[in-house]
Amino acid sequence: MAIAVPVPTTNWWVFLLEGIAAILVGLLLLTEPASTVVAITLFSVSTGCLSACSSSFGHELGPPKRRP
C-alpha cells in the first residue's frame, strides 16, 4: 500500500499573494461592501462561464497535467 507524502512546493509566493488578496478583499468588504460583493459576483460568474465553456469542449483550465 502506497503512502501519500505531501510534496513541498517551491511556489510559496502563490500562497503569499492569496493571503494578501484575502486581506485586501476583507478590507474592501468592511469599507465598500456593495461594490465588493458585485465585483466578487461578477468574477465568480465569469469564471464559472469560462469553466463551463471549457469543459463542454473537452478542455481543462489550468496547467497541463503530467502523464506517467
C-alpha positions in Angstrom: 0.0 0.0 0.0 1.4 3.4 -1.0 1.5 6.2 1.4 0.8 9.7 0.1 3.5 12.1 1.1 2.9 15.8 0.6 5.4 17.3 -1.8 6.9 20.6 -0.7 6.1 23.4 -3.1 8.6 25.9 -4.5 5.7 28.3 -5.3 5.4 29.8 -1.8 4.8 33.2 -3.3 1.4 32.0 -4.7 0.2 31.4 -1.1 1.6 34.8 -0.1 -0.4 36.5 -2.9 -3.5 34.6 -2.0 -3.2 35.8 1.6 -2.6 39.4 0.6 -5.6 39.3 -1.8 -7.8 37.9 1.0 -6.7 40.7 3.4 -7.5 43.3 0.7 -10.9 41.8 -0.1 -11.7 41.7 3.7 -10.7 45.4 4.0 -12.8 46.3 0.9 -15.8 44.4 2.4 -15.5 46.5 5.5 -15.3 49.8 3.6 -17.3 49.3 0.4 -19.5 46.2 0.9 -21.9 46.7 -2.0 -19.3 47.2 -4.7 -17.1 44.4 -3.4 -20.0 41.9 -3.5 -20.8 43.0 -7.0 -17.1 42.5 -8.1 -16.9 39.1 -6.4 -20.2 38.0 -8.0 -19.1 39.1 -11.5 -15.7 37.4 -11.1 -17.4 34.2 -9.9 -20.0 34.2 -12.8 -17.3 34.9 -15.4 -15.0 32.1 -14.0 -18.0 29.7 -14.0 -18.9 30.5 -17.5 -15.3 30.0 -18.7 -15.2 26.7 -16.9 -18.5 25.5 -18.3 -17.5 26.5 -21.9 -14.1 24.9 -21.5 -15.4 21.7 -20.1 -18.1 21.5 -22.9 -15.3 21.5 -25.5 -13.3 18.9 -23.5 -10.5 21.2 -22.3 -9.3 21.8 -18.8 -8.4 25.1 -17.3 -5.0 25.3 -15.6 -1.6 23.9 -16.3 -1.3 20.7 -18.2 -1.1 17.5 -16.1 1.8 15.2 -16.5 1.1 11.6 -17.5 3.1 8.8 -16.1 
